Amino acid sequence: MLYDKPVYRLMADRALLVELGDEISPSVNKRVRELFVSLDQQGITGVIDLIPSYRSVLVMYDPLQISISELENLIAKTHKSMDPAQIPGPKTIDIPVVYGDDYGPDLEWVAEYHNIAPQEVIRLHSEHTYQVYMIGFTSGFPYLGEVPGALFTPRRETPRTHVPKGSVAIAQKQTGIYPVQSPGGWHIIGWTPVTLFDPQADPPSLLEMGDRVRFHAITAEEMVKWQP
C-alpha cells in the first residue's frame, strides 16, 4: 500500500528513514524515486546523502546544520508538491547474456525445479522488461523485478563464496547482475560482458533506480563484440 504521507523513523542521530509504503511494488518504488530525485535536486544544506530503496529513502544529515523537525517539514512539503512530470524519465538498457553451461551453472537446476526446459527458462527470463528497484548489496548491484511467476525460485540453500563478476542470477521474485566478484546465494543462469560499475565513470553505476532492463540471449562467440 502507498502511504498518503511519509512515515518517519529515526536511525541513530544522523539519519532519517522516510517510508512511503508497506510493500515492494512498482507504484511504491516509483514514488520513492520521485521523492529521491526531488530532494536531490534541491541540494538541501545539511543533507549529506540520500539512499533510496524499495519503499523508502534514507536521508543522512548533519544535525548541526539542519534540525530533525526542519528536515521532516521540508520532506513533507516536497512530498506534497512533487510533480511527476518534472522527474526525468528512466533509461532502458539492453543487457546481452550468455545463458547456461559454465556461464550459467544453475540454469539446469532452475529448469528442473520448475519442470521446464532450459530454453524455456531463457525465454521467460529474456522476454520480460524489468524495473530497477534499487542498487545495493555491492556497488552497482541492481535488484530487478519481477521475474515471471513461472520463474519464482528460492535462494540457494548454500551460498557461493565466489560469484564471478557479470553473473546474471535469480532468487525468489527478482533477478540481478553481480557487478563485481563477491559471495552470493542467488541461482546463476547466465553471464554478461557488460560492465555495470566503473568507479572512474560519472555516474559510476550503469544502472540507476527506476531504469528499465531487458535481457537478450547471445552465444559465447558473440560476446566478444560486447567487451571493451
C-alpha positions as CSV (number, residue, x, y, z in Angstrom):
1,M,0.0,0.0,0.0
2,L,1.2,3.5,-0.8
3,Y,1.0,5.8,2.2
4,D,-0.8,9.1,1.9
5,K,2.1,10.9,3.6
6,P,5.6,9.9,4.6
7,V,6.3,7.9,7.8
8,Y,9.5,8.9,9.6
9,R,11.8,6.7,11.6
10,L,14.9,8.0,13.3
11,M,18.0,5.9,12.5
12,A,20.6,6.9,15.2
13,D,21.4,10.6,15.4
14,R,22.3,11.4,11.8
15,A,19.8,9.6,9.6
16,L,16.1,9.7,9.0
17,L,14.3,6.9,7.2
18,V,11.4,8.1,5.1
19,E,8.9,5.3,4.3
20,L,6.4,5.8,1.5
21,G,4.7,2.4,1.5
22,D,4.5,-1.0,3.2
23,E,5.2,-3.3,0.3
24,I,7.6,-3.9,-2.6
25,S,5.7,-2.7,-5.7
26,P,6.3,-0.7,-8.8
27,S,3.9,2.1,-7.6
28,V,5.6,2.5,-4.2
29,N,9.0,2.4,-5.8
30,K,8.1,5.0,-8.4
31,R,7.0,7.3,-5.6
32,V,10.3,6.7,-3.8
33,R,12.2,7.6,-6.9
34,E,10.2,10.8,-7.3
35,L,10.9,11.9,-3.7
36,F,14.6,10.9,-4.0
37,V,15.1,12.9,-7.2
38,S,13.1,15.9,-5.9
39,L,15.1,16.1,-2.7
40,D,18.4,15.6,-4.6
41,Q,17.6,18.4,-7.0
42,Q,17.2,20.8,-4.1
43,G,20.7,20.4,-2.8
44,I,19.5,20.9,0.8
45,T,22.0,22.4,3.2
46,G,22.8,19.8,5.9
47,V,21.7,16.8,3.9
48,I,24.8,14.6,3.4
49,D,23.4,11.7,1.3
50,L,20.2,10.2,0.0
51,I,19.9,6.4,-0.2
52,P,16.7,5.2,-2.0
53,S,15.5,1.6,-1.6
54,Y,12.3,-0.5,-2.4
55,R,9.9,1.6,-0.3
56,S,11.9,4.3,1.5
57,V,14.6,6.9,1.3
58,L,17.3,7.1,4.0
59,V,18.3,10.7,4.5
60,M,21.7,11.2,6.0
61,Y,22.1,14.6,7.6
62,D,24.2,16.9,9.8
63,P,22.2,17.8,12.9
64,L,24.5,20.9,13.3
65,Q,23.2,22.3,10.0
66,I,19.6,21.2,10.0
67,S,17.3,20.0,12.8
68,I,15.2,16.9,12.6
69,S,12.0,19.0,12.7
70,E,13.2,21.2,9.8
71,L,14.1,18.2,7.8
72,E,10.8,16.4,8.3
73,N,8.9,19.6,7.4
74,L,10.9,20.1,4.3
75,I,10.4,16.4,3.2
76,A,6.7,16.7,3.9
77,K,6.4,19.8,1.7
78,T,8.5,18.2,-1.0
79,H,6.3,15.1,-0.9
80,K,3.1,17.1,-1.2
81,S,4.3,19.3,-4.1
82,M,6.1,16.7,-6.2
83,D,5.2,16.8,-9.9
84,P,6.0,13.5,-11.6
85,A,6.1,15.4,-15.0
86,Q,9.2,17.2,-13.8
87,I,11.1,14.0,-12.9
88,P,13.5,12.8,-15.7
89,G,12.3,9.6,-17.3
90,P,14.1,6.3,-16.7
91,K,16.6,4.8,-19.1
92,T,16.0,1.5,-20.9
93,I,19.2,-0.6,-21.0
94,D,19.7,-3.7,-23.1
95,I,21.9,-6.4,-21.5
96,P,23.3,-9.3,-23.5
97,V,23.5,-12.6,-21.7
98,V,25.3,-15.9,-22.4
99,Y,23.0,-18.4,-20.7
100,G,23.9,-21.9,-19.3
101,D,26.9,-24.1,-19.3
102,D,29.9,-22.6,-17.4
103,Y,28.4,-19.1,-17.8
104,G,25.1,-20.2,-16.0
105,P,25.9,-23.2,-13.8
106,D,22.4,-23.2,-12.2
107,L,20.3,-23.0,-15.4
108,E,19.7,-26.7,-15.5
109,W,18.8,-26.8,-11.7
110,V,16.3,-23.9,-12.2
111,A,14.8,-25.7,-15.2
112,E,14.4,-29.0,-13.3
113,Y,12.9,-27.1,-10.2
114,H,10.2,-25.7,-12.4
115,N,9.9,-28.8,-14.6
116,I,10.5,-26.9,-17.8
117,A,13.3,-27.0,-20.4
118,P,16.4,-24.8,-20.0
119,Q,15.4,-22.9,-23.2
120,E,12.0,-22.1,-21.6
121,V,13.9,-20.6,-18.6
122,I,15.9,-18.4,-21.0
123,R,12.8,-17.4,-22.9
124,L,10.9,-16.4,-19.8
125,H,13.8,-14.6,-18.3
126,S,14.6,-12.6,-21.5
127,E,11.1,-11.7,-22.8
128,H,10.3,-9.5,-19.8
129,T,11.2,-5.9,-19.1
130,Y,12.5,-5.4,-15.5
131,Q,12.4,-2.4,-13.2
132,V,15.5,-1.4,-11.2
133,Y,14.0,-1.3,-7.7
134,M,17.2,-0.3,-6.0
135,I,21.0,-0.5,-6.1
136,G,22.7,-2.2,-3.2
137,F,24.4,-5.2,-1.6
138,T,27.6,-4.4,-3.6
139,S,28.4,-1.2,-5.6
140,G,26.2,-1.2,-8.8
141,F,24.2,-4.4,-7.9
142,P,20.7,-3.9,-9.4
143,Y,17.7,-5.5,-7.8
144,L,15.4,-6.1,-10.8
145,G,11.8,-7.2,-10.6
146,E,9.8,-9.0,-11.0
147,V,10.5,-12.2,-12.9
148,P,7.5,-14.1,-14.5
149,G,5.6,-16.2,-11.9
150,A,6.9,-19.4,-13.6
151,L,10.4,-18.5,-12.6
152,F,9.9,-17.7,-8.9
153,T,12.8,-19.6,-7.4
154,P,14.1,-19.9,-3.8
155,R,17.6,-18.8,-3.0
156,R,20.3,-21.4,-2.9
157,E,20.4,-23.5,0.3
158,T,24.2,-22.8,0.4
159,P,25.5,-19.5,-0.9
160,R,28.7,-19.5,-3.0
161,T,31.8,-17.8,-1.6
162,H,32.8,-16.6,-5.1
163,V,30.3,-15.4,-7.7
164,P,32.0,-14.2,-10.9
165,K,31.7,-10.5,-12.0
166,G,28.9,-10.3,-14.6
167,S,26.9,-13.3,-13.3
168,V,23.2,-13.0,-14.0
169,A,21.1,-14.7,-11.3
170,I,17.6,-15.1,-9.9
171,A,16.2,-15.5,-6.4
172,Q,12.6,-15.6,-5.4
173,K,10.8,-12.9,-7.4
174,Q,13.9,-11.0,-8.5
175,T,16.8,-11.2,-10.9
176,G,20.1,-9.3,-10.7
177,I,23.6,-8.9,-12.0
178,Y,26.8,-9.2,-9.9
179,P,28.9,-6.2,-10.9
180,V,32.0,-7.4,-9.0
181,Q,33.1,-10.8,-7.8
182,S,31.5,-11.5,-4.4
183,P,29.8,-14.1,-2.3
184,G,26.1,-14.7,-3.3
185,G,23.2,-17.0,-2.7
186,W,21.3,-16.5,-6.0
187,H,21.0,-19.0,-8.8
188,I,23.4,-18.2,-11.6
189,I,21.7,-18.7,-15.0
190,G,24.0,-16.7,-17.2
191,W,26.8,-14.1,-17.6
192,T,27.0,-10.7,-19.3
193,P,30.2,-9.0,-20.6
194,V,28.7,-5.6,-19.8
195,T,30.4,-3.5,-17.1
196,L,27.9,-2.4,-14.5
197,F,30.2,-0.5,-12.2
198,D,33.1,1.7,-13.0
199,P,34.4,4.0,-10.2
200,Q,36.0,6.3,-12.7
201,A,32.7,6.9,-14.6
202,D,30.1,9.5,-13.8
203,P,27.8,8.1,-12.6
204,P,29.8,5.0,-11.7
205,S,26.8,2.7,-11.9
206,L,25.5,1.9,-15.4
207,L,22.0,1.3,-13.9
208,E,20.1,3.6,-11.6
209,M,16.9,3.2,-9.6
210,G,13.9,3.4,-11.9
211,D,15.7,2.3,-15.0
212,R,14.3,-0.5,-17.2
213,V,16.3,-3.5,-18.2
214,R,15.8,-6.1,-21.0
215,F,18.0,-9.2,-21.4
216,H,18.7,-10.9,-24.6
217,A,20.5,-14.2,-25.3
218,I,23.8,-14.3,-27.1
219,T,26.3,-17.0,-27.8
220,A,29.7,-17.3,-26.3
221,E,31.2,-16.3,-29.7
222,E,29.0,-13.2,-29.9
223,M,30.0,-11.9,-26.5
224,V,33.4,-10.7,-27.8
225,K,31.9,-7.7,-29.6
226,W,30.3,-6.6,-26.3
227,Q,33.5,-6.5,-24.4
228,P,35.5,-3.2,-24.1
